[in-house]
C-alpha cells in the first residue's frame, strides 16, 4: 500500500501537547486551494491510499485486494 499526498495539503502540528519529539500531534489538516477559494482537482481529498497495483483503497476495500 502507498499514499499519494497532494502538494496543496497544509498540516499544522501542536508541539505543545506532544510528548515525543519524533511524533507530533496533528492539530489541523486542510487543502490550501480550497482555503484560498480556488478549485481543487481532488475535491479536498489531499491523501489517497492505493494498493501496489494502483487500485484506490476505500471503505469497501478488503485487505489483500
C-alpha distance (Angstrom), angle and dihedral (degrees) to the residues before:
residue distance angle dihedral
X1 . . .
X2 3.78 . .
X3 3.79 136.5 .
X4 3.80 130.8 -129.6
X5 3.80 111.9 -150.5
X6 3.80 120.2 -163.9
X7 3.82 114.6 -131.5
X8 3.83 87.8 -131.9
X9 3.82 90.9 68.8
X10 3.81 114.4 116.8
X11 3.82 115.9 -161.3
X12 3.78 122.1 -175.1
X13 3.77 120.8 -170.1
X14 3.76 130.8 -153.5
X15 3.80 104.9 -136.9
X16 3.80 92.1 174.2
X17 3.80 92.6 70.8
X18 3.80 96.8 39.2
X19 3.79 117.7 106.8
X20 3.81 94.9 -173.1
X21 3.82 120.5 53.3
X22 3.82 91.1 -150.5
X23 3.81 92.7 57.2
X24 3.78 116.8 45.9
X25 3.78 122.4 -170.6
X26 3.82 112.0 -113.4
X27 3.79 110.6 -130.0
X28 3.84 101.6 174.2
X29 3.81 136.5 16.6
X30 3.77 119.9 179.7
X31 3.79 142.9 152.8
X32 3.81 112.1 -103.0
X33 3.82 92.9 -153.0
X34 3.82 94.0 52.4
X35 3.82 91.2 44.1
X36 3.82 89.1 55.3
X37 3.83 91.8 47.4
X38 3.82 93.8 -108.9
X39 3.79 127.4 133.2
X40 3.80 115.9 -92.9
X41 3.80 116.3 -152.7
X42 3.83 89.7 -153.5
X43 3.84 93.4 48.0
X44 3.80 91.3 -125.5
X45 3.83 95.5 -50.7
X46 3.79 93.8 128.1
X47 3.81 95.9 167.4
X48 3.80 122.6 46.1
X49 3.81 127.5 177.5
X50 3.82 122.6 -140.4
X51 3.79 135.8 -175.1
X52 3.79 120.0 -121.7
X53 3.83 89.1 -94.7
X54 3.83 91.3 56.4
X55 3.81 97.6 -104.9
X56 3.79 112.9 143.6
X57 3.81 114.5 -114.0
X58 3.80 117.6 -134.2
X59 3.80 139.7 156.6
X60 3.85 90.7 -71.3
X61 3.83 94.8 53.6
X62 3.78 119.8 111.7
X63 3.80 124.0 -144.0
X64 3.78 108.7 -93.7
X65 3.84 95.9 24.8
